[in-house]
Amino acid sequence: FQTITPISGDVYELTGNIRGCFDTEKATHSIGDDFYYIPLSNVSLFTNDQLLVGTTKYFKLIPYNSAYTASITDADANTHSIVGRARKPYVPGGFLATGNLITNDIVLTWSPRVRGTGAGIGDADTITDASPTWEGYFEVEVWVGGVKKRTQTAIDAVTWTYTEAMNIIDNGTAQTDVTFKLKNYRTSDTITYSSAWTTAEAGW
């Protein structure tokens, strides 16, 4: 949020809210819900060459002041797996699966989401093309009757067609009740970061 205004007692109004930062999903909160606020002045940045994505580290925190320092042996270890959330792509929006009654093809379309203007293929922090643009590539899964029938990776576009020929190969006969799953993924320093899946049903 951009501003916090005291209303009365322990009630505050938050305005200028930004949802879905990093890889988090948008969430709806009711008026009166509890919240916890940690101001940036109380947050410290800690760096270490051994804090690498894909590793699990254990941290112990102890209080201290000028007169006394607590014993590290009395502190419980906190486990933290480093997953690189800030590098995960956003979930694509506007995912649609539209059937064509003439060709029996199912055309998938979606809207890519990027964290900054001009992020191109590969590294979101490097500008490689102007527009339109997206981070990394897209992956599509095709499901029929609760069974995964096909996976298509490295899609370098914002549309993909599940053709009638694919449908027949996958199912014997062309199916109209098809579920599609879509995600955005990118690779940085040999580590692949993926968005959450979004789903669309075939429309006829």
N, C-alpha and C positions, 0 to 999 in steps of 0.2 A: 504494500500500500504506500501511497505517497504522503498522506496526511493522517494524523490521529488526533481527534478532538475529544476532550473530556466532556461528558454529558452530565452525569451525576453519580456520586459514589464510585463504584467500580465499573461503570458503564461508559463505553467510548464509541465514537463513530469513526469508522475507517473509510476513507474515500480514495479515489484514484487507484483502485485495486487492479493488480495485474495477475491473471491466473494462467496456469499452464507453463510456468517457468521451467527451464531445463527440460526434463522428460516427464514432469508431473502432469497429471490429468486435471482438467477443469473440474472443480467441485462446487456444489451449491451449499451454502451455509445459512441457517435460519437466524433471524434476529434474536439476540440473546444468547447465542452459543458462546461457550467459553473459548478463550484463545490465550496463547502465551506469546509474549513479545520479548525478543532479545535484541536490544539496540546494538548497532554496529560498534559503538564504543566499548562494548563488553565482549567483543569477538576478536580473538587473536589468530593470526595466520601462522601456522606451523609447517615448516618444510623440512624434508629429509630425503636424501638420495635413495633410500630404501623404500620410500612410499610409492610403490609402483602399482599400476592397474593390474588386477588379477591376483594380488597378494592379500593375505589376511594378517592383520597386525593386532597386537594387544596393547592397550593403554591403561596406565594407572594414574589417577589424579589425586593429589594430596593438598590439603590447605597448608599455608605457611604465613608467618608474619615475622617482624623483626625479632620477636622473642622466642618463637617456637616453630618448629617444622615437624609435621606429622611423619610417622614411619611409613615408608613405602610398602613394608611387609603387611601392614594392616589394611591396605587398600585392595579392593576387588578389581580384577582385570576386566576391562571392557573390550569386547571383540569387535573389530570393524573390518569388513571386506571392502577393498577398494575396487569399485566397478566403473569409475569414470563417467558418472551420470551426466556431467556437463557436456560430454561429447556425443550423447545419444541423440539421434534425430527426433524431431517431432513426429507424432502420428499424422499421416496424410488426412486431409479433410475432404468432404464432399464425395465419398466413395460410392459410385453407382455402377450397377450391372444392368445393361439394357439389351434385351433380346431383339433380334431382327427376324420377323416372321418370314421374310423372303429368303434370306440366306441361311437362317437357323444359326447364325453366329451370335455370340454374346459379347458385347463390347463393354469393357471396363474403362472407366474414367475416374480421375481423382485430382485433387488440388494439392500440390506439394506445399510444405511449410518449411521455412528456413529461419534461422535465428538472426540473420543479418542480411542486408541487401547485397546481392552479388555473389553469394557463396556458390561455388561451382562444384563440378564433379570431384569427388575425393575428399579433400580437406575443406571443411566449412570455413576455415579462417583464411583461405586463399581464394582470391577472385580469379576465376578462370574463364568466365563468360559473363555476358551482361544480363540478358533476359531472353526467354524465361529461364529459371534456374532452380536447382534443388540440391540437396546434399546426398552424395553417394548414389545408390541405386535402389530399385524397388524389387520386392519379391512377392509373388502371388501363389497361393495354394488353392486348389480346386477340390471341393468336397461334395460328394453325392451320398445321401443316405447315411451320413455320419462317418463315411470312409474317405480318406484323402486319396484322390485320384491322380493328381498331378502337381508338381512344383516347378515354377518358372522363376529363375533368378536372373540377376544382372539386367533388369529392365531399365533401359536408359531413356525413358519417356514417361509421359503422364497418362498413357493409355495402353491397353493391351487387349487383344481379341482372342477369346476362346472360340475357335472355329468349330463348325459342325464336324469336320474331319477329326479334330482332337476329341470332341465329345463322343463320337462313335468309337474311336480307338480306345478311349478310357472306359466306356460303359456298354459297348455292344450296339446300343441304339442311342440316338440323341436324346438326352434328358433335358427337361425344362426346369426341374426343381434342383437347382445347383446353387451351392453356397461358395462364395469366394472370400478369401482372407488376404489382406494386403499389409505389408510393412515396409518401412524405409530403413535402409541400413548403409553404413559407411565403414571403411577400414582406415585406421590411423595407427601407425607404428606397429603393424601386424596384428592389431587387435580390432575385431569387428564389433561395432556398436549398433544395436537394432532398436527401432521404436517398438511400441506395443502394436499388436495387431488391430486392424479395423476390419469389419465384416460387411458384406453386401450380398443380397439374394438376387438371383436372376429375375429380371422383370420382363413380362411378356404382355 
